[in-house]
Amino acid sequence: MLKEKYQSVLDLAAKLGVRLDSVAEEGTKLKIKGFAPYQLDKELVWDRIKTLGNWENELVADIRVEKTDIFGMYTVQAGDTLSKIAKSHLGGANRYMEIFNINKDTLTNPDMINIGQRLKLPNP
């Protein structure tokens, strides 16, 4: 029953490439253990968990991070700018040049990004 309630969390984890090693209902709790590729993916899963009522009493999630060299990978959406991405994921729009600098292998101009492009995000 709890697994059904948290199915959107499990679906998001799968979409993000989070490897769930165990998902089990034990008594009144759903216990999840797994590995997220990056910290960003872990945080996105936790953000989804926190949208569900009473999660604090129903869920135990142990999600570890596999790669710590960068914060994560972001796919550019319509309307995105590097400063908008920096504000949303790094806590400040003025950090946009950090995103540009870590992606110089694919970017030549901080004002030119393309929808669908995958960008590395530096650690906050």
C-alpha positions in Angstrom: 0.0 0.0 0.0 2.8 2.5 0.9 4.6 1.4 -2.3 1.6 2.6 -4.3 1.6 6.0 -2.5 5.3 6.5 -3.2 5.2 5.2 -6.8 5.8 8.7 -8.2 9.0 8.8 -6.2 10.1 5.4 -7.5 9.2 6.4 -11.1 11.2 9.6 -10.8 14.2 7.7 -9.3 14.1 5.4 -12.3 13.9 8.3 -14.8 16.9 10.0 -13.1 19.0 6.8 -13.2 18.8 6.3 -9.4 19.6 2.6 -8.7 17.3 1.3 -6.0 18.9 -1.8 -4.4 15.9 -2.4 -2.2 12.3 -1.1 -1.8 10.4 -2.9 1.0 7.5 -2.4 3.2 8.4 -3.2 6.8 5.5 -2.8 9.2 4.2 0.8 8.8 7.3 2.0 6.9 8.5 1.9 3.3 12.3 1.5 3.3 14.3 2.5 0.2 18.0 2.0 -0.3 19.9 3.0 -3.4 22.5 5.1 -5.2 21.9 8.3 -7.2 24.4 9.2 -10.0 24.8 12.7 -8.6 23.8 14.9 -5.6 21.3 16.7 -7.9 19.5 13.5 -8.6 19.3 12.7 -4.9 17.9 16.1 -4.1 15.3 15.8 -6.8 14.1 12.5 -5.4 14.0 14.1 -1.9 12.1 17.1 -3.3 9.4 14.7 -4.6 9.3 12.7 -1.4 8.6 15.9 0.6 5.5 16.7 -1.5 3.7 13.6 -0.1 1.9 14.0 3.2 3.1 12.2 6.3 6.4 11.0 4.6 8.3 11.6 7.8 6.3 8.8 9.5 6.1 6.4 6.5 9.4 6.5 4.7 13.0 5.7 5.4 15.2 6.5 2.4 18.9 5.9 2.3 20.1 7.3 -1.0 23.8 7.7 -1.5 25.6 9.5 -4.2 28.0 7.7 -6.6 29.8 10.6 -8.3 30.8 13.7 -6.4 33.1 15.4 -9.0 30.1 17.6 -10.1 26.7 18.4 -8.7 24.9 16.8 -11.6 23.8 16.9 -15.2 21.0 19.3 -16.3 19.0 19.2 -19.5 18.3 22.6 -20.9 14.6 23.5 -21.2 12.8 26.1 -23.3 13.4 29.5 -21.7 16.5 28.5 -19.8 19.6 30.7 -19.4 22.7 29.9 -17.6 21.8 32.5 -14.9 18.4 31.0 -14.5 19.9 27.5 -14.1 22.5 28.8 -11.7 19.8 30.5 -9.6 17.6 27.4 -9.5 20.3 24.8 -8.8 23.3 26.6 -7.4 21.6 29.3 -5.2 22.6 32.4 -7.2 22.2 33.7 -10.7 25.7 35.2 -10.6 27.2 31.7 -10.6 26.3 31.3 -14.3 30.0 31.6 -15.4 30.8 28.5 -13.2 28.4 26.5 -15.3 29.9 28.0 -18.5 33.4 27.3 -17.4 32.8 23.6 -16.5 31.1 23.2 -19.9 33.7 24.8 -22.1 34.0 21.5 -23.9 30.5 22.0 -25.4 29.8 25.8 -24.9 31.6 28.6 -26.7 29.4 31.5 -25.5 27.5 31.8 -22.1 24.6 33.4 -23.9 24.2 30.5 -26.4 22.7 27.3 -25.0 20.3 24.9 -26.8 17.1 23.1 -25.7 18.0 19.5 -24.9 21.6 20.2 -24.3 23.1 18.4 -21.3 25.2 20.6 -19.0 27.4 19.7 -16.1 26.5 21.6 -12.9 29.4 22.5 -10.5 29.2 21.6 -6.9 27.4 24.3 -4.9 
